[in-house]
Amino acid sequence: MDDIQFEETARVGQIITIKAKVNRAFSTSMEVGIKVTVQDTLANIEKLVSVAYATYVAKPVGAGKIELKPVKLLSRQDHLEHSLATERRRIRLDYEQVFQNLMQESDKEDGYCEEDAVSTDLTHVQSIELVLPPHANHHENAFGGQIMAWMETVASISASRLCHSYPILKSVDMFKFRGPSIVGDRLVFNAIVNNTFQNSVEVGVRVEAYNCEEWIKDQARHINSAFLIFNAVNDKGELLAFPRVKPTTKVSSHSQDISFLECLVKCTFTPLFSAIFLAFQVYLSYSNIATLTHLAAKPGWEITSTLDDIKIWTHEEGDVLSFKVEMQVKIPSDLAFSLLSDFTRRQQWDKYYLTCEVLQAVNEDEKIYYVTSPSMTGYKPKDFVVLVSRRQPCQPSEPYIVAVKSVTLTSMPPSSEYCRSEILCAGFQIYSDSSSSCTVCYFNQVTLDVLPHLAANLTGSSKSIEDTALACIKFLELEGKKY
């Protein structure tokens, strides 16, 4: 089960709607998307409770694995979820290595501790449940939802010992079934607070299973672990602050380091935690790829300009303006992908890239760049620190992807010489048209500091976007002749 976020609280008496569908089949496994909504009958509106993604494998009759047929895609949303399922699968497959890397890093650092912090021992809660027939499916395996419900109960008790209130579950992270439990098993749930973050608390829960023989011999089967995030509110609906905690065992110290570093990595990149960034790059790159994929799939794009092999589209949503430049290029799509994903070559065709250097090569598909842009009239020159994530297609009908977004790096702080700018979402999708041609689509969500530069283009009084696109096509086709 992928990480679950809860947007709304469902209460007794409300009408819950659950929709599930298979997003993609991966040979012998499949991803199922689950959407939960609640109907507010008084306001006559439907609110989103949660969206989750579960991975299933087909249980074979014999020893062999069951090969699954590809999913037939019907709607735009089907295509979107089908492409993003590959990214979510990368996270699932890298889960074990990510966790091991974090544990190794936590061995090297001392746990953070304050003198007045609360001992995590005070939050330890243990519960034992017996798996009965109503708790299991027709294979006599315990329902995953039942195990999650028991985990939430023990975790909420643990969290309540800190907030002295009724905690509200907001998300579940790293929820994975390591093995089955069947009717007759005793399940032992151990919960403890890992760390607190001002208005939220993370509780780690470990589940172990025993059959009768294992119970006598004290031989546990580790079947599940997860991290549950809670908030708490007062009578006025205001978020309560949680006290700091201090680990009292090596295990809780490991968990606190992991919890703290996970939160930190989601917000910023620092040299001190570069190893942690390496471990969590799959999560960060997923966000990068997913944001661009969602932007490209949005309905309502309007064409504003057509020039030979170039089309410009715009999309307005609230106060956010996005544009798409579609280019027809006479080189193979894989070559265009290789050239466009190397940002050190971008200044060869994009006059708004003055310099571009690699700050950190995370791996073959993820790099962090430092970019400077020339000054405009009356403005300082701009600089950017961006994460570039690249992906090759899993199927011929899918595009090559190069996604770009700004990140924060303390080793590269803003300077007085430049105006530090932000790229919310940008990048390329490259579709193969034939063995010698492709369609290159460039996307960018425009921020306020970039809007003055684009205003003339979008009103038709300037051709700088078209000129840059023509320069891009010329660069690609000239380089293509060298291969």
C-alpha positions in Angstrom: 0.0 0.0 0.0 1.5 3.4 -1.0 1.5 6.4 1.3 -2.1 7.5 2.2 -3.1 11.1 2.8 -6.4 12.0 4.5 -8.0 15.2 3.3 -11.3 15.0 5.2 -12.6 13.2 8.3 -15.5 10.9 7.8 -17.9 10.6 10.7 -20.7 8.3 11.8 -23.9 8.8 9.8 -22.2 10.1 6.7 -22.4 8.4 3.3 -19.1 7.0 2.0 -18.4 6.3 -1.6 -15.4 4.0 -2.5 -14.3 3.7 -6.1 -11.5 1.3 -7.1 -10.0 0.3 -10.5 -6.8 -1.3 -11.8 -4.5 1.4 -13.1 -1.8 -0.8 -14.6 -0.7 -4.5 -14.8 3.0 -5.3 -14.3 3.4 -8.9 -15.6 2.5 -10.7 -12.3 1.4 -7.7 -10.2 -1.1 -4.9 -10.5 -1.7 -1.4 -9.1 -5.3 -0.7 -7.9 -6.3 3.0 -7.4 -8.8 3.6 -4.6 -10.7 6.9 -4.2 -12.8 7.5 -1.1 -15.3 10.4 -0.9 -17.9 11.5 1.7 -21.2 13.1 0.9 -22.1 16.2 3.0 -25.9 16.0 2.8 -26.4 19.3 4.4 -24.2 21.3 2.0 -25.1 18.9 -0.9 -21.4 18.5 -1.8 -19.0 15.6 -2.1 -15.7 15.9 -0.3 -12.5 13.9 -1.0 -11.4 11.8 2.0 -8.4 9.9 0.5 -6.8 8.5 -2.5 -4.6 5.4 -2.2 -2.8 2.9 -4.4 -2.6 -0.8 -3.5 -0.4 -3.4 -5.1 -1.8 -6.9 -5.6 -0.4 -10.2 -6.9 -2.6 -12.9 -8.3 -2.6 -16.1 -6.1 -1.7 -19.1 -8.3 -3.3 -22.5 -8.0 0.1 -24.2 -8.6 3.7 -23.1 -8.2 3.9 -20.9 -11.2 3.0 -17.1 -11.4 -0.1 -15.8 -13.1 0.7 -13.5 -16.1 -1.7 -10.5 -16.2 -3.1 -9.0 -19.3 -2.5 -5.2 -20.0 -5.2 -2.8 -18.9 -7.5 -1.3 -21.5 -7.4 2.5 -21.2 -10.7 4.3 -21.8 -10.4 7.9 -20.5 -7.8 10.7 -20.1 -7.6 9.9 -16.4 -7.0 6.2 -17.2 -4.0 7.2 -19.3 -2.7 9.6 -16.6 -2.8 7.0 -13.8 -1.4 4.3 -16.1 1.7 6.4 -16.8 2.2 7.5 -13.1 1.8 3.9 -11.9 5.3 3.2 -13.2 6.7 5.9 -11.0 4.9 4.6 -8.0 6.2 1.1 -8.7 9.8 2.5 -8.6 9.1 3.7 -5.1 7.7 0.4 -4.0 10.7 -1.6 -5.4 13.2 0.8 -3.9 11.5 0.8 -0.4 13.8 -1.7 1.2 17.0 0.0 0.0 15.7 3.4 1.0 15.0 2.2 4.6 18.4 0.5 4.9 20.2 3.7 3.8 18.3 5.7 6.3 19.2 3.2 9.1 22.9 3.4 8.1 22.8 7.1 8.2 21.1 7.2 11.6 24.0 5.1 13.0 26.4 7.9 12.1 24.5 10.8 13.8 23.5 11.3 17.4 19.8 11.7 18.0 18.6 15.3 18.5 17.5 15.8 22.1 16.3 18.6 24.4 16.5 18.7 28.1 12.8 19.2 28.7 11.8 16.7 26.0 9.3 13.9 26.8 10.7 10.3 26.9 9.3 8.1 24.1 9.0 5.3 26.7 5.8 7.1 28.0 4.2 6.7 24.5 4.8 3.0 24.1 1.6 1.0 23.6 1.1 -2.7 23.0 -2.0 -4.5 21.9 -2.7 -8.1 21.1 -5.5 -9.2 18.7 -6.7 -12.7 17.7 -7.5 -13.1 14.0 -11.1 -14.6 13.8 -13.1 -15.7 10.7 -14.8 -12.3 10.4 -11.4 -10.6 10.2 -10.3 -12.7 7.1 -11.2 -13.3 3.5 -12.2 -16.5 1.8 -8.5 -17.6 1.7 -8.5 -17.2 5.6 -5.9 -14.4 5.2 -6.5 -11.4 7.5 -8.0 -8.3 5.7 -5.3 -5.6 5.2 -7.9 -3.0 6.2 -8.6 -4.8 9.5 -4.8 -4.8 10.3 -4.6 -1.1 9.4 -7.6 -0.4 11.7 -5.9 -2.1 14.6 -2.7 -0.2 13.8 -4.5 3.1 13.8 -6.2 2.3 17.1 -2.9 1.5 18.9 -1.1 4.5 17.2 -3.8 6.9 18.2 -3.5 5.8 21.9 0.3 6.4 21.7 -0.2 9.9 20.2 -2.8 10.8 22.8 -0.3 10.3 25.5 1.5 13.4 24.2 -1.4 15.7 23.2 -3.8 14.7 26.0 -6.5 15.0 23.4 -8.1 13.0 20.6 -5.6 12.7 17.7 -6.8 12.9 14.1 -5.1 10.7 11.5 -3.7 12.7 8.6 -1.5 10.2 6.7 0.0 6.7 6.7 3.6 6.3 5.3 5.6 3.3 4.3 2.7 0.8 4.8 3.8 -2.5 3.4 2.7 -6.1 4.0 5.8 -8.2 4.5 3.8 -11.5 4.9 0.4 -12.9 5.5 -1.5 -13.6 8.7 -4.3 -16.2 8.9 -7.2 -17.1 11.1 -6.0 -18.2 14.5 -2.9 -16.0 14.5 -2.2 -13.8 17.5 -1.1 -10.3 16.2 1.0 -8.2 18.5 1.0 -4.4 17.8 3.7 -2.2 19.3 3.4 1.6 18.8 5.7 4.4 19.9 6.1 8.0 19.1 9.1 8.6 16.8 9.1 12.4 16.6 7.0 15.5 16.8 6.9 18.5 14.4 5.1 21.4 16.1 1.5 20.6 15.2 1.9 16.9 14.1 3.3 13.7 15.6 4.6 10.6 13.9 3.9 7.2 15.5 5.7 4.0 14.3 3.8 0.8 14.5 5.3 -2.7 14.2 3.0 -5.8 13.8 4.2 -9.3 14.5 2.2 -12.6 14.0 2.3 -15.8 15.9 0.6 -19.1 15.4 0.1 -21.5 18.4 3.5 -23.1 18.0 5.3 -19.8 17.3 3.6 -18.3 20.4 5.0 -21.0 22.7 8.5 -20.7 21.2 8.3 -16.9 21.0 9.2 -16.9 17.3 7.5 -13.9 15.8 6.8 -13.2 12.1 7.2 -9.5 11.2 4.2 -8.9 8.9 3.8 -5.1 8.8 5.3 -1.8 9.8 4.1 1.8 9.1 4.4 5.4 10.2 1.2 7.2 11.1 1.0 11.0 11.2 -1.6 12.7 13.6 -2.8 16.2 14.3 -4.8 17.3 17.3 -7.2 20.2 17.7 -8.7 22.1 20.7 -12.4 23.0 21.2 -12.0 25.9 18.8 -10.6 23.7 16.0 -7.1 25.1 16.4 -4.1 22.8 16.0 -2.4 21.8 19.2 1.4 21.9 19.6 3.1 18.7 20.5 6.1 18.7 23.0 9.5 17.6 21.8 10.4 14.0 22.5 13.7 12.2 23.2 14.5 8.6 22.2 15.3 6.2 25.1 16.3 3.2 23.1 18.5 2.6 20.0 15.4 1.6 18.0 13.5 4.7 18.9 16.6 6.8 18.2 16.8 5.3 14.7 13.1 6.0 14.1 13.4 9.6 15.3 16.4 10.2 13.0 14.5 8.7 10.0 11.3 10.6 10.8 13.2 13.9 11.2 15.3 13.4 8.1 12.3 12.3 6.0 10.5 15.6 6.9 13.6 17.6 6.2 14.3 16.0 2.8 10.8 16.8 1.6 11.5 20.5 2.2 15.2 21.2 1.5 18.5 19.8 0.3 21.7 20.3 2.4 25.2 19.0 2.1 24.9 17.5 5.6 22.0 15.3 4.5 23.2 14.6 0.9 23.2 10.9 1.7 19.6 11.1 2.8 18.7 12.9 -0.4 20.2 9.9 -2.3 17.9 7.6 -0.3 14.8 9.6 -0.9 15.4 10.7 -4.5 12.8 8.2 -5.7 10.1 10.1 -3.7 11.3 13.5 -4.9 11.7 12.5 -8.5 8.2 11.0 -8.4 6.8 14.3 -7.3 8.8 16.0 -10.1 7.6 13.6 -12.8 4.0 13.4 -11.5 3.6 17.2 -11.4 4.7 17.5 -15.1 2.5 14.6 -16.1 -0.5 16.1 -14.4 0.1 19.5 -16.0 0.4 18.0 -19.5 -2.9 16.0 -18.9 -5.0 19.0 -17.8 -8.0 19.7 -20.0 -8.6 23.2 -21.4 -5.4 23.9 -23.2 -6.0 26.7 -25.8 -3.9 27.2 -28.9 -2.6 30.8 -29.2 -0.1 30.6 -32.0 0.8 28.4 -35.0 4.0 28.9 -37.0 5.3 26.2 -39.4 6.4 23.3 -37.1 5.6 25.2 -33.9 2.4 25.5 -31.9 1.9 27.5 -28.6 -0.8 26.6 -26.1 -1.8 28.3 -22.9 -3.7 27.1 -19.8 -5.1 29.4 -17.1 -6.2 28.0 -13.7 -6.9 30.6 -11.0 -3.8 32.8 -10.8 -1.5 30.3 -12.4 -0.6 30.6 -16.1 1.0 27.7 -18.0 2.2 27.4 -21.6 3.1 24.5 -23.9 5.3 24.8 -27.0 4.8 21.9 -29.4 7.6 21.3 -31.9 8.0 18.9 -34.8 11.6 17.7 -35.1 13.2 15.5 -37.7 15.4 13.3 -35.5 14.6 10.1 -33.5 12.8 10.6 -30.2 15.6 8.9 -28.2 18.2 11.2 -29.5 16.1 14.3 -28.8 15.6 12.9 -25.2 19.4 12.5 -24.8 20.1 16.1 -26.0 17.3 17.9 -24.2 17.9 16.1 -20.8 21.6 17.3 -20.8 21.0 20.8 -19.4 24.6 21.8 -19.7 23.9 22.1 -23.5 20.8 24.2 -23.1 22.6 27.5 -23.5 23.5 26.4 -27.1 19.9 27.0 -28.1 18.2 28.9 -25.2 19.4 32.5 -24.9 17.8 32.7 -21.5 20.2 30.1 -20.1 23.4 32.1 -19.7 25.3 29.4 -17.7 24.3 26.0 -16.5 26.5 23.7 -14.3 25.9 20.4 -12.5 25.8 20.8 -8.7 25.0 17.2 -7.8 24.6 14.1 -10.0 22.2 12.1 -7.8 22.2 9.2 -10.3 21.9 8.7 -14.0 18.3 10.0 -14.1 18.4 12.8 -11.5 20.7 15.8 -11.4 20.7 19.2 -9.7 21.8 22.2 -11.8 22.6 25.8 -11.1 21.4 28.1 -13.9 21.9 31.8 -14.5 19.9 34.0 -16.9 20.8 37.4 -18.4 19.2 40.5 -17.1 16.1 42.1 -18.6 15.7 45.8 -18.8 15.3 47.2 -15.3 15.8 43.8 -13.6 18.7 41.9 -12.1 19.9 38.8 -13.8 18.2 35.7 -12.4 19.5 32.4 -11.1 17.9 29.0 -10.4 18.7 25.8 -8.6 16.7 23.0 -10.2 16.2 19.3 -10.0 16.0 17.6 -13.4 14.5 14.1 -13.6 14.4 12.1 -16.8 12.5 9.0 -17.7 12.4 6.7 -20.7 9.0 5.2 -21.8 7.9 1.7 -20.7 5.9 1.3 -23.9 6.3 2.8 -27.4 3.1 4.9 -27.1 4.4 6.7 -23.9 6.6 9.8 -24.1 10.2 10.4 -22.9 10.0 12.8 -20.0 12.4 15.4 -18.7 10.9 17.2 -15.6 12.2 20.3 -13.9 11.4 22.0 -10.6 13.2 24.3 -8.2 14.9 23.0 -5.0 16.6 24.7 -2.1 20.3 24.0 -1.5 22.0 25.7 1.5 25.3 25.3 -0.2 24.0 27.6 -3.0 22.2 30.5 -1.2 20.8 33.5 -3.0 23.4 36.2 -3.7 23.1 40.0 -4.1 24.2 39.7 -7.8 21.2 37.7 -8.8 17.4 37.6 -8.2 16.7 34.0 -7.1 13.8 32.7 -9.1 11.6 29.6 -8.9 10.4 27.0 -11.4 7.2 25.5 -10.2 6.9 22.9 -12.9 8.6 22.7 -16.3 10.0 20.1 -18.7 9.7 18.1 -21.9 7.5 15.3 -23.2 8.9 13.7 -26.3 6.7 11.5 -28.5 8.0 9.3 -31.3 6.3 9.9 -34.7 8.5 7.7 -36.8 12.0 6.2 -36.7 13.4 9.6 -37.9 11.0 12.2 -36.4 9.4 13.2 -33.1 7.1 15.7 -31.4 8.7 17.7 -28.6 6.4 19.4 -26.1 7.9 21.9 -23.7 5.8 22.9 -20.6 6.2 25.7 -18.1 4.1 27.0 -15.2 4.7 30.7 -15.2 5.5 32.5 -11.9 5.0 36.2 -11.3 8.6 37.1 -11.9 8.7 35.4 -15.3 5.3 36.9 -16.5 6.7 40.3 -17.6 9.0 38.4 -20.0 6.2 36.4 -21.5 3.5 39.0 -21.6 4.6 40.3 -25.0 4.7 36.8 -26.4 1.2 35.9 -25.3 -0.2 39.2 -26.7 1.4 38.7 -30.1 3.8 41.7 -30.0 6.9 39.5 -29.5 8.2 36.3 -31.1 10.8 35.3 -28.5 9.1 32.0 -27.6 8.9 31.1 -31.3 12.5 32.2 -31.8 13.6 30.0 -28.9 11.6 27.0 -30.2 13.1 27.5 -33.7 16.6 27.6 -32.1 15.8 24.4 -30.3 14.6 22.6 -33.5 17.8 23.8 -35.3 20.0 22.6 -32.5 18.4 19.2 -32.4 18.4 18.6 -36.1 22.0 19.8 -36.5 23.2 17.5 -33.7 21.1 14.7 -35.2 23.1 14.8 -38.4 26.3 14.0 -36.4 24.9 10.6 -35.4 
